[in-house]
Amino acid sequence: MEKNDLVERVRDTNDRRVVRIHVLEKGHRIIEEVIQKRQQYLGEVLENFTGEQTETLIDLLNLLHDQMKIVNEK
């Protein structure tokens, strides 16, 4: 990824064992493209859902997310 100019490694000035990864502009562009394509795909998948089915799915996903947060806080 570094060779493809997607990220760069940056060493910590206080602790040479620490290496941070910074996403470069080209990396950000690729991330945005992937997000857009996933959103388009999901839109196509949900195209034939009724409004009620979409709302139910959203409610269930929110419930799942809330439960995941509770479990992770333990």
DRENFIMAR-472378 format. One record per atom (N, C-alpha, C, O): residue in three letters; x, y, z negated; residue number from 1; atom name. Coordinates in steps of 0.2 Angstrom, whole numbers, plus 5000, padded with zeros to 4 digits. Atoms other than C-alpha are relative to their C-alpha. Layout:
N
{vovo ALA; {X; Y; Z}; NUM; CA}
...
END
This chain:
74
{vovo MET; {5004; 4994; 5000}; 1; N}
{vovo MET; {5000; 5000; 5000}; 1; CA}
{vovo MET; {5004; 5006; 5000}; 1; C}
{vovo MET; {5003; 5011; 5003}; 1; O}
{vovo GLU; {4996; 4995; 5000}; 2; N}
{vovo GLU; {5014; 5011; 4997}; 2; CA}
{vovo GLU; {5003; 5002; 5006}; 2; C}
{vovo GLU; {5004; 5007; 5009}; 2; O}
{vovo LYS; {4997; 4999; 4994}; 3; N}
{vovo LYS; {5022; 5008; 5013}; 3; CA}
{vovo LYS; {4995; 5002; 5006}; 3; C}
{vovo LYS; {4997; 5006; 5010}; 3; O}
{vovo ASN; {5005; 4997; 4995}; 4; N}
{vovo ASN; {5006; 5012; 5022}; 4; CA}
{vovo ASN; {4997; 5007; 4998}; 4; C}
{vovo ASN; {4992; 5009; 5000}; 4; O}
{vovo ASP; {5002; 4993; 5002}; 5; N}
{vovo ASP; {5005; 5029; 5013}; 5; CA}
{vovo ASP; {4993; 5001; 4997}; 5; C}
{vovo ASP; {4990; 5006; 4998}; 5; O}
{vovo LEU; {5006; 5000; 5004}; 6; N}
{vovo LEU; {4990; 5024; 5003}; 6; CA}
{vovo LEU; {5000; 5003; 4993}; 6; C}
{vovo LEU; {4996; 5006; 4990}; 6; O}
{vovo VAL; {4999; 4999; 5007}; 7; N}
{vovo VAL; {4997; 5026; 4986}; 7; CA}
{vovo VAL; {5008; 5002; 4999}; 7; C}
{vovo VAL; {5012; 5000; 5003}; 7; O}
{vovo GLU; {4993; 4999; 5001}; 8; N}
{vovo GLU; {5013; 5032; 4978}; 8; CA}
{vovo GLU; {5001; 4998; 4992}; 8; C}
{vovo GLU; {4997; 4999; 4988}; 8; O}
{vovo ARG; {4998; 5002; 5007}; 9; N}
{vovo ARG; {5022; 5026; 4962}; 9; CA}
{vovo ARG; {5004; 5006; 4997}; 9; C}
{vovo ARG; {5008; 5009; 5000}; 9; O}
{vovo VAL; {4997; 4994; 5004}; 10; N}
{vovo VAL; {5027; 5040; 4949}; 10; CA}
{vovo VAL; {5002; 4997; 4994}; 10; C}
{vovo VAL; {4998; 4995; 4990}; 10; O}
{vovo ARG; {4997; 5002; 5006}; 11; N}
{vovo ARG; {5038; 5036; 4935}; 11; CA}
{vovo ARG; {4999; 5005; 4995}; 11; C}
{vovo ARG; {4999; 5011; 4996}; 11; O}
{vovo ASP; {5001; 4995; 5006}; 12; N}
{vovo ASP; {5034; 5044; 4918}; 12; CA}
{vovo ASP; {5007; 5002; 4998}; 12; C}
{vovo ASP; {5012; 4999; 4997}; 12; O}
{vovo THR; {4993; 4997; 5002}; 13; N}
{vovo THR; {5048; 5056; 4913}; 13; CA}
{vovo THR; {5002; 4998; 4993}; 13; C}
{vovo THR; {5008; 4999; 4991}; 13; O}
{vovo ASN; {4999; 5002; 5007}; 14; N}
{vovo ASN; {5046; 5051; 4895}; 14; CA}
{vovo ASN; {5002; 4993; 4998}; 14; C}
{vovo ASN; {5005; 4991; 4994}; 14; O}
{vovo ASP; {4999; 5008; 5002}; 15; N}
{vovo ASP; {5046; 5032; 4896}; 15; CA}
{vovo ASP; {5000; 4997; 5007}; 15; C}
{vovo ASP; {4995; 4996; 5011}; 15; O}
{vovo ARG; {4998; 5003; 4993}; 16; N}
{vovo ARG; {5054; 5024; 4912}; 16; CA}
{vovo ARG; {4996; 4994; 5001}; 16; C}
{vovo ARG; {4996; 4991; 5007}; 16; O}
{vovo ARG; {5004; 5006; 4999}; 17; N}
{vovo ARG; {5044; 5008; 4909}; 17; CA}
{vovo ARG; {4993; 5001; 5003}; 17; C}
{vovo ARG; {4990; 4997; 5005}; 17; O}
{vovo VAL; {5007; 4999; 4998}; 18; N}
{vovo VAL; {5028; 5017; 4913}; 18; CA}
{vovo VAL; {5000; 5003; 5007}; 18; C}
{vovo VAL; {5004; 5007; 5009}; 18; O}
{vovo VAL; {5000; 4998; 4993}; 19; N}
{vovo VAL; {5024; 5019; 4931}; 19; CA}
{vovo VAL; {4993; 5001; 5002}; 19; C}
{vovo VAL; {4988; 4996; 5001}; 19; O}
{vovo ARG; {5007; 4999; 4998}; 20; N}
{vovo ARG; {5008; 5027; 4937}; 20; CA}
{vovo ARG; {4999; 5000; 5008}; 20; C}
{vovo ARG; {5004; 5001; 5012}; 20; O}
{vovo ILE; {5001; 5000; 4993}; 21; N}
{vovo ILE; {5000; 5025; 4954}; 21; CA}
{vovo ILE; {4995; 5005; 5002}; 21; C}
{vovo ILE; {4990; 5006; 4999}; 21; O}
{vovo HIS; {5004; 4994; 4997}; 22; N}
{vovo HIS; {4993; 5040; 4963}; 22; CA}
{vovo HIS; {4997; 4998; 5007}; 22; C}
{vovo HIS; {5001; 4996; 5011}; 22; O}
{vovo VAL; {5003; 5001; 4994}; 23; N}
{vovo VAL; {4981; 5038; 4977}; 23; CA}
{vovo VAL; {5001; 5006; 5005}; 23; C}
{vovo VAL; {5000; 5012; 5002}; 23; O}
{vovo LEU; {4999; 4995; 4996}; 24; N}
{vovo LEU; {4986; 5048; 4992}; 24; CA}
{vovo LEU; {4994; 5002; 5005}; 24; C}
{vovo LEU; {4989; 4998; 5004}; 24; O}
{vovo GLU; {5006; 4998; 4995}; 25; N}
{vovo GLU; {4975; 5057; 5005}; 25; CA}
{vovo GLU; {4997; 4995; 5004}; 25; C}
{vovo GLU; {4991; 4994; 5005}; 25; O}
{vovo LYS; {5002; 5005; 4995}; 26; N}
{vovo LYS; {4975; 5043; 5017}; 26; CA}
{vovo LYS; {4996; 4994; 4996}; 26; C}
{vovo LYS; {4991; 4991; 4998}; 26; O}
{vovo GLY; {5003; 5005; 5004}; 27; N}
{vovo GLY; {4970; 5031; 5003}; 27; CA}
{vovo GLY; {4993; 5002; 4998}; 27; C}
{vovo GLY; {4988; 4998; 4998}; 27; O}
{vovo HIS; {5006; 4998; 5001}; 28; N}
{vovo HIS; {4956; 5042; 4998}; 28; CA}
{vovo HIS; {4995; 5000; 5005}; 28; C}
{vovo HIS; {4989; 4998; 5005}; 28; O}
{vovo ARG; {5005; 5000; 4994}; 29; N}
{vovo ARG; {4949; 5043; 5015}; 29; CA}
{vovo ARG; {4998; 4993; 5001}; 29; C}
{vovo ARG; {4992; 4992; 5003}; 29; O}
{vovo ILE; {5002; 5007; 5000}; 30; N}
{vovo ILE; {4949; 5024; 5016}; 30; CA}
{vovo ILE; {4995; 4998; 4995}; 30; C}
{vovo ILE; {4990; 4994; 4997}; 30; O}
{vovo ILE; {5005; 5001; 5005}; 31; N}
{vovo ILE; {4940; 5023; 5000}; 31; CA}
{vovo ILE; {4993; 5003; 5002}; 31; C}
{vovo ILE; {4988; 4999; 5001}; 31; O}
{vovo GLU; {5006; 4997; 4998}; 32; N}
{vovo GLU; {4927; 5035; 5006}; 32; CA}
{vovo GLU; {4996; 4996; 5006}; 32; C}
{vovo GLU; {4990; 4995; 5006}; 32; O}
{vovo GLU; {5002; 5004; 4995}; 33; N}
{vovo GLU; {4925; 5025; 5022}; 33; CA}
{vovo GLU; {4997; 4993; 4998}; 33; C}
{vovo GLU; {4991; 4991; 5000}; 33; O}
{vovo VAL; {5003; 5006; 5003}; 34; N}
{vovo VAL; {4922; 5009; 5012}; 34; CA}
{vovo VAL; {4994; 5001; 4997}; 34; C}
{vovo VAL; {4989; 4997; 4997}; 34; O}
{vovo ILE; {5007; 4998; 5004}; 35; N}
{vovo ILE; {4909; 5017; 5001}; 35; CA}
{vovo ILE; {4995; 5001; 5005}; 35; C}
{vovo ILE; {4989; 4999; 5004}; 35; O}
{vovo GLN; {5005; 4998; 4995}; 36; N}
{vovo GLN; {4900; 5024; 5016}; 36; CA}
{vovo GLN; {4997; 4993; 5003}; 36; C}
{vovo GLN; {4991; 4993; 5004}; 36; O}
{vovo LYS; {5002; 5006; 4996}; 37; N}
{vovo LYS; {4900; 5007; 5025}; 37; CA}
{vovo LYS; {4996; 4995; 4995}; 37; C}
{vovo LYS; {4991; 4992; 4997}; 37; O}
{vovo ARG; {5003; 5004; 5005}; 38; N}
{vovo ARG; {4894; 4998; 5009}; 38; CA}
{vovo ARG; {4993; 5003; 4999}; 38; C}
{vovo ARG; {4988; 4999; 4998}; 38; O}
{vovo GLN; {5006; 4997; 5001}; 39; N}
{vovo GLN; {4880; 5011; 5007}; 39; CA}
{vovo GLN; {4995; 4999; 5006}; 39; C}
{vovo GLN; {4989; 4998; 5005}; 39; O}
{vovo GLN; {5004; 5002; 4994}; 40; N}
{vovo GLN; {4874; 5008; 5025}; 40; CA}
{vovo GLN; {4998; 4993; 5000}; 40; C}
{vovo GLN; {4992; 4992; 5001}; 40; O}
{vovo TYR; {5002; 5007; 5001}; 41; N}
{vovo TYR; {4874; 4990; 5022}; 41; CA}
{vovo TYR; {4995; 4999; 4995}; 41; C}
{vovo TYR; {4990; 4995; 4997}; 41; O}
{vovo LEU; {5005; 5001; 5006}; 42; N}
{vovo LEU; {4864; 4991; 5006}; 42; CA}
{vovo LEU; {4994; 5003; 5003}; 42; C}
{vovo LEU; {4988; 5000; 5002}; 42; O}
{vovo GLY; {5006; 4997; 4997}; 43; N}
{vovo GLY; {4852; 5002; 5015}; 43; CA}
{vovo GLY; {4996; 4996; 5005}; 43; C}
{vovo GLY; {4990; 4995; 5005}; 43; O}
{vovo GLU; {5002; 5005; 4995}; 44; N}
{vovo GLU; {4850; 4989; 5029}; 44; CA}
{vovo GLU; {4996; 4995; 4996}; 44; C}
{vovo GLU; {4991; 4992; 4998}; 44; O}
{vovo VAL; {5003; 5005; 5004}; 45; N}
{vovo VAL; {4847; 4976; 5016}; 45; CA}
{vovo VAL; {4993; 5001; 4997}; 45; C}
{vovo VAL; {4989; 4997; 4997}; 45; O}
{vovo LEU; {5006; 4998; 5004}; 46; N}
{vovo LEU; {4834; 4986; 5006}; 46; CA}
{vovo LEU; {4995; 5003; 5005}; 46; C}
{vovo LEU; {4989; 5004; 5003}; 46; O}
{vovo GLU; {5005; 4997; 4995}; 47; N}
{vovo GLU; {4825; 4992; 5022}; 47; CA}
{vovo GLU; {4993; 4997; 5000}; 47; C}
{vovo GLU; {4988; 5001; 5001}; 47; O}
{vovo ASN; {5007; 5004; 5000}; 48; N}
{vovo ASN; {4811; 4979; 5021}; 48; CA}
{vovo ASN; {4997; 5000; 4993}; 48; C}
{vovo ASN; {4992; 4996; 4992}; 48; O}
{vovo PHE; {5002; 5000; 5007}; 49; N}
{vovo PHE; {4809; 4981; 5002}; 49; CA}
{vovo PHE; {4994; 5005; 5000}; 49; C}
{vovo PHE; {4995; 5011; 5003}; 49; O}
{vovo THR; {5005; 4995; 5001}; 50; N}
{vovo THR; {4793; 4990; 4997}; 50; CA}
{vovo THR; {5003; 5005; 4994}; 50; C}
{vovo THR; {5008; 5003; 4991}; 50; O}
{vovo GLY; {4998; 4995; 5005}; 51; N}
{vovo GLY; {4794; 5005; 4986}; 51; CA}
{vovo GLY; {5000; 4997; 4993}; 51; C}
{vovo GLY; {5005; 4998; 4989}; 51; O}
{vovo GLU; {5001; 5003; 5006}; 52; N}
{vovo GLU; {4788; 4995; 4971}; 52; CA}
{vovo GLU; {5006; 4995; 4999}; 52; C}
{vovo GLU; {5009; 4994; 4993}; 52; O}
{vovo GLN; {4995; 5005; 5001}; 53; N}
{vovo GLN; {4801; 4981; 4974}; 53; CA}
{vovo GLN; {5007; 5004; 4999}; 53; C}
{vovo GLN; {5011; 5002; 4995}; 53; O}
{vovo THR; {4994; 4996; 5001}; 54; N}
{vovo THR; {4815; 4994; 4975}; 54; CA}
{vovo THR; {5000; 5003; 4993}; 54; C}
{vovo THR; {5006; 5003; 4990}; 54; O}
{vovo GLU; {5001; 4998; 5007}; 55; N}
{vovo GLU; {4809; 5002; 4959}; 55; CA}
{vovo GLU; {5002; 4995; 4995}; 55; C}
{vovo GLU; {5005; 4996; 4990}; 55; O}
{vovo THR; {4999; 5006; 5005}; 56; N}
{vovo THR; {4809; 4985; 4950}; 56; CA}
{vovo THR; {5007; 4998; 5000}; 56; C}
{vovo THR; {5010; 4997; 4995}; 56; O}
{vovo LEU; {4993; 5002; 4999}; 57; N}
{vovo LEU; {4827; 4981; 4957}; 57; CA}
{vovo LEU; {5004; 5006; 4996}; 57; C}
{vovo LEU; {5008; 5004; 4992}; 57; O}
{vovo ILE; {4996; 4995; 5004}; 58; N}
{vovo ILE; {4833; 4998; 4950}; 58; CA}
{vovo ILE; {4999; 4999; 4993}; 58; C}
{vovo ILE; {5004; 5000; 4989}; 58; O}
{vovo ASP; {5001; 5001; 5007}; 59; N}
{vovo ASP; {4825; 4995; 4933}; 59; CA}
{vovo ASP; {5004; 4994; 4998}; 59; C}
{vovo ASP; {5007; 4994; 4992}; 59; O}
{vovo LEU; {4996; 5005; 5002}; 60; N}
{vovo LEU; {4833; 4978; 4932}; 60; CA}
{vovo LEU; {5007; 5001; 5000}; 60; C}
{vovo LEU; {5011; 4998; 4996}; 60; O}
{vovo LEU; {4993; 4998; 5000}; 61; N}
{vovo LEU; {4850; 4984; 4937}; 61; CA}
{vovo LEU; {5002; 5004; 4994}; 61; C}
{vovo LEU; {5007; 5003; 4991}; 61; O}
{vovo ASN; {4998; 4996; 5006}; 62; N}
{vovo ASN; {4849; 4997; 4924}; 62; CA}
{vovo ASN; {5000; 4996; 4994}; 62; C}
{vovo ASN; {5004; 4998; 4989}; 62; O}
{vovo LEU; {5000; 5004; 5006}; 63; N}
{vovo LEU; {4844; 4985; 4911}; 63; CA}
{vovo LEU; {5006; 4995; 4999}; 63; C}
{vovo LEU; {5009; 4995; 4994}; 63; O}
{vovo LEU; {4994; 5004; 5000}; 64; N}
{vovo LEU; {4858; 4973; 4916}; 64; CA}
{vovo LEU; {5006; 5005; 4998}; 64; C}
{vovo LEU; {5011; 5002; 4994}; 64; O}
{vovo HIS; {4995; 4996; 5002}; 65; N}
{vovo HIS; {4870; 4988; 4915}; 65; CA}
{vovo HIS; {5000; 5002; 4993}; 65; C}
{vovo HIS; {5006; 5002; 4990}; 65; O}
{vovo ASP; {5001; 4998; 5007}; 66; N}
{vovo ASP; {4864; 4993; 4898}; 66; CA}
{vovo ASP; {5002; 4994; 4996}; 66; C}
{vovo ASP; {5006; 4995; 4991}; 66; O}
{vovo GLN; {4998; 5006; 5003}; 67; N}
{vovo GLN; {4866; 4975; 4892}; 67; CA}
{vovo GLN; {5008; 4998; 5000}; 67; C}
{vovo GLN; {5011; 4996; 4995}; 67; O}
{vovo MET; {4993; 5001; 4999}; 68; N}
{vovo MET; {4884; 4974; 4899}; 68; CA}
{vovo MET; {5004; 5005; 4995}; 68; C}
{vovo MET; {5009; 5003; 4992}; 68; O}
{vovo LYS; {4996; 4995; 5004}; 69; N}
{vovo LYS; {4889; 4990; 4890}; 69; CA}
{vovo LYS; {4999; 4997; 4992}; 69; C}
{vovo LYS; {5004; 4998; 4989}; 69; O}
{vovo ILE; {5000; 5003; 5007}; 70; N}
{vovo ILE; {4882; 4982; 4873}; 70; CA}
{vovo ILE; {5004; 4995; 4999}; 70; C}
{vovo ILE; {5008; 4995; 4994}; 70; O}
{vovo VAL; {4996; 5006; 5001}; 71; N}
{vovo VAL; {4891; 4966; 4875}; 71; CA}
{vovo VAL; {5008; 5003; 5000}; 71; C}
{vovo VAL; {5012; 5000; 4996}; 71; O}
{vovo ASN; {4993; 4997; 4999}; 72; N}
{vovo ASN; {4907; 4976; 4880}; 72; CA}
{vovo ASN; {5002; 5004; 4994}; 72; C}
{vovo ASN; {5008; 5004; 4992}; 72; O}
{vovo GLU; {4999; 4996; 5006}; 73; N}
{vovo GLU; {4906; 4987; 4864}; 73; CA}
{vovo GLU; {5001; 4995; 4994}; 73; C}
{vovo GLU; {5004; 4998; 4989}; 73; O}
{vovo LYS; {4999; 5005; 5006}; 74; N}
{vovo LYS; {4907; 4971; 4853}; 74; CA}
{vovo LYS; {5007; 4999; 4999}; 74; C}
{vovo LYS; {5009; 4995; 4994}; 74; O}
END
